[in-house]
Amino acid sequence: MKRVLIILGVLLILLGIVAVVHPDYTYREKQQVAKIGSFQATVEQEKTAQIPVSATATALVAGLALVLIGARMKP
C-alpha cells in the first residue's frame, strides 16, 4: 500500500508539472458540414483547450500529499 501511494503521488506530481509547463494543447476536429447523396463536405478545424489552473494546483497538492502519506506509513 505504501508503494502504491508513493507511485500515484509521483504520477500526479508529474502530471501537474506537465500542466504547468504546457497549460494548453491543440487538437483537430473534423466536422461534417453538408451531405448530399453520397457527397460529403467536411471541415477540419484546429481547436485549443486549456487546462484550468485549479486542476493543475489540485494535482500537485494531491500528489505531494500522497507521497508524504506514503512515506510516513509503516511497512
N, C-alpha and C positions, 0 to 999 in steps of 0.2 A: 504494500500500500504506500509505503514511504517513497519508493522509487517512482511509482505511477504519478503521485502528486508532483514530485520534482520535475518529471518529464513533461507533464501537462503545463506546469508553470513556465518552464523554459520555452515551450511552444507558443504559449500566449505572449510571453515577452518578445519573442522573435517576430510574431505577427504584429504586435504593437509597434516595434521598431520599423518594420517594413511599411506600416501605415503612416508613420511619422515621416519617413524618407520619401515615400511616394504616395501622397494623400489622394490623388485622383488617377483614374485609369480610363482608357479609351477602348471602346468596343464598336463593332459594326453590326448593324441590324438591317436585314432585308425586309422590305415591306411591299406587298402586292398592291399596286395602285389601280390596275384595270385588268379585266378578264373578259375577252370577247371570243366566244367559241373556244378554240384550242390556243388562241393567242393570249399570252400573259405579259403584262408590263410590270416590272419590279424596279424598285428604287433601293439603293444601298446607302444608308445614312451612317455617318460616324457620330457616335454619341460619347459624351464624357460623364462619368459618375464620380462623385466624391465620397470618400469615407469620412463620416462625421467625427469631429474631434472627440466627442464624448465616447464614441465606440473605441477609439484609439486609447484614450485615457483609461477606460474600463479594462481593456485587455492588458495594458501594462500593470495596473494596480492589482488585478486579479492574478496575473502571472506571478508577480512579486509575492503576493500573499500565499499562493500555493507553494512556491519554492520555500518560503520561510516556515510555513506549517509542516511541510515535508521534511525539512532539515531538523526541526525540533522534535519530531516524532521519535519514539523509542523503537528500536528494531524489532 
